[in-house]
């Protein structure tokens, strides 16, 4: 019964919104995901690997490496001249540290609060071109910019229910006279254990958990040497998903992102939708 109780609480997180729980040092986790997203001017297929490791019972480290398998883009440069091409390559590495600030646990319940520190390393290529014209920065597989940010996450679990809130800020450095606008994220998620309704002593069952997330991003204006760009705004996405645990060391996920509000104006254009398939291995 101890395994059936502890694994869902510790390792079952939302699909996008940060979970305030810490990955135990005894259970390192690998998440493999494949995402297809389509916007007005770009269609991307991205394969990502994310490794999470509990350094101590209160500190977790993670690293994520995305690879753009296929990105088909359309852009105008100069205005009126349309370019179309396909690009691919390794993207920017993301690293993070999460520190538990507060935690109280009971039988199938938990209240947790954590601090987050995040970084972005510009490992991806940001200078690809077509017909001698450089692809816009927001369409490249890499950003060319270092990023550093911080945030916090709060999670409450009560038996079959889980609610998580996340707030995070990311600042990016200047590269070749261009600095992307800083971003502020405010996310929330509700997670429900649909099956089983109860755990019995010594019993291991498949678990099914629907997830509903609301994801918001406010982007401040980007900065060129010639001045500020008019690309600030807010995006709001609805993200329904499903998690299935066939056993305690394996998790399958599927998640959608559906645009509700799109106020950020850049070369990607409006998002039409996104779908992610993921497999999480708990060692």
N, C-alpha and C positions, 0 to 999 in steps of 0.2 A: 504493500500500500504506500510505502514511503516513496517509491519510484513513481508510481502513478500520480502522486500529488505533486512532487517537486518538479518533475520535468515540464508539465504544462505551464506552471507558474514561472519557472526560470527561463525557459527557452522559447516559449511561444510569444513572438512579438508581432506587432502589426507589420504590414507589408512596406509602408513608406514611413509613417510617423514613428519617431524614436520611442523605444521602450526604455523605461527608467531602470529596468533590471540589469544585472551584471552577469555576463557569461561566466560560469564557474571555471576555475583553473583546471578542473578535471574533465571538462566537456568543451574542448575547442570546437569551433563550428566553421564549416565551409558552405557558402551559399553560391550556387551557380545559377545565373539568370539569363534569359533571352528576352529582349524587349523590341517590339516593333512600334514605332510612333510615326505619325503622319501629320505634317503641317502643310500650310498653303504652298510653300516653296521647297520642302524637303521631306524625304521619306528615309527612315533609318532603321537598320537592324543592328542591335548592339548586344554583344555577349559580354557578361561581366562576371568576375570572380571576386568574392568578398570573404576574407578570413577574419574571424573574431576569436580573440584569446583572452581569457581572464588572467591578468598578471598576478592579482591578489583577489580575495573575495570581494573587494571593494573597487577595484580598478580593472577596466577592460580596454584593450587596444584592438583596433581594426584597421585593415588596409583593403582597398578595393581598386581593381584594375579593369577598366572597360576597354573593349575592342570593338571598333566600328567595323562590322563585317561587310556592310554595304550601305552607302549613303548616296542617294540620288538627289541632286540639288538643281535649283533653277535660280538665277539671279540676273539683275540688269546692271551693266557697267560698261560704258556710261548709260544714263537713263535712255531707254528705248532700244538698247542693244541687249538681247537676251542670250544668256549662256546656259547650257545644260551639260552636266557631267556627272560622273560617279567617282566617289572617293572612298577610301578605306584606310584603316590603320589603328594603331594602339592609341588610346586616349590618355587623358591626364589621370594620374594616380591620386586617390583620395585617402587620407589617413585620419584617424580620430582616436581620442582618449575619452573615456567616460568614467567619472568618479561618483560613486554613491555617496550622497550627503545624508540620506535618511532612509531607514528601512525598518518596517515592522511586519512580521509574518504571523499567520495563524493557520488553522486547518483550511486549506483551499481559499485563503485570502491573503492579501498583501497590499501594503501602501508604500510606495517608493518615490524618491526624488533624487535626481542625479544632475551633475554638471557636465557639460560637453565642451571639448576643444577639438577643432577640426582644421585640417590643412589640405591644400591642393598643390600638387607638384606638376609643373608643365612638361610632362614627358611626351605628350602627343605632338604630332606635326601640325604647325599652324601656318605654313607657307605654300600650300598646294595651289596650283593655278590651272587655268584652262584657256587655250588660245592666247597665251601670254598675259592673261588678266588674272590677278590674284583673287582667289575665292574669299568672300567676306569672312571676317573673323568668327562670327557667330555660326557659320556653317562648317568651319574646319573641324577635324577630328580632335585637335588640341586647341587650347585657348591661348597658349603662349604666356600666360600670367600666373604668378604665384598667388595663392589664396590663403587667408587665415581667418578663422572665425571661432565663435563661442556661442553657447546656448545652454538650455536647461530642458529637462524632461520630467514629467510627473505621471505616475501610473497608479491606478487603483484597481485591484482585483477582488471581486466578491463572488466566489464559487464559479458560476457559468458566465459571469460578466467581467469585462475589462474595459476601462476607459483610460486613454493616454492623451496627454497634451504636450506639445513641443514648441519651443520658441528658439530660433537660431539666427545669427547674423554672420554674413560672410563678406569680407573685404578682399579686393583683388589689387595687385600691384600694376604699375604701368609697364607696357612693353611696346617698343617701337612707336612711342608717342600716343598710345591708346590704353586707356584704363576702363574696363567694363564697369558698369555701375554696381555698387555694393547691393547685396540682396538680404532682405529680412523675410524669414519664413515663420509662419504661424500655422501649425497643423494640429488636428485632433482626430481621434479614432475611437470607434466602438467595436469591440470584439466579443463574440458570443459563442460559447461551446454548445453547438446544436446537439451533438451526440458524442459521448453518452451523457445522459442527464445526471448520472451518479457513478462514482468509482466504488468498486467493491474490493475488499482486502485481497491482495495477491492477483488481481485481475488486470489484464492488459487488453484494451480494446482500441480499435481504430477511432480516431478523433476527427470530428468535422467542425470547422469554425468559420462562419461567415464574418467578414470584416467590412465596415463602412468607414471611410476616411474623408475628411474635408481638408484640402491642401491649398494654402494660400501663399503667394509670393509677392512681395513688393520690391520692385527694382528701382533704385535711384538712377538718375541720369548718368550715362557713360560720358567719358571725358576724352576729347582729342586735343591735340596741340592747338587747334584753332578755336576750341571752346566746347561747351557742353552740347550733347546731342539730345534730341527730343525723343528719347526712348524709355523714359521712366513710366511706371504704371503698375497695376495690380492684376495678377492672374489668380483665378479661383477655380479649383478642380474638384469634382466629385469622384471618389475612387472606391468603388465596390470591389470586393475580393473574396477569395475562399482559400482556406488552409485545410489540408488533410494530412493527418499523422497516421500512416499505415502501421507504424511502430514507433517506439520511443526515440530512436536514433535517426529517423528519416521524416522529412516534411516536404510536401508538395504545395506550391502556391500558384494562384492565378489572380491577376489584378488588372483592372481597367482604370483608365483616367479619362474622364469626360469633362470637357471645358464648360464652365458656367459663366465666367466673366473673363474677358481677355483685353487687358488694357496695356500690355507691354508690346511696343511696336518695334520690331527689329527685322532683320533679313529673313528670318524663318517664316514669318507670317503667322496667322492664327493656327493654333493647334486644332486638328480635327479629331484626334483620339490617340490612345496608346493602350497596348496590352503587354503584360509581362507574364512569362512562365518561369518558375524558379523551383529548384530542388535544394533543400538544406540538409547537410550531413552533419550529425552530432557525433563526435568521436569519443 
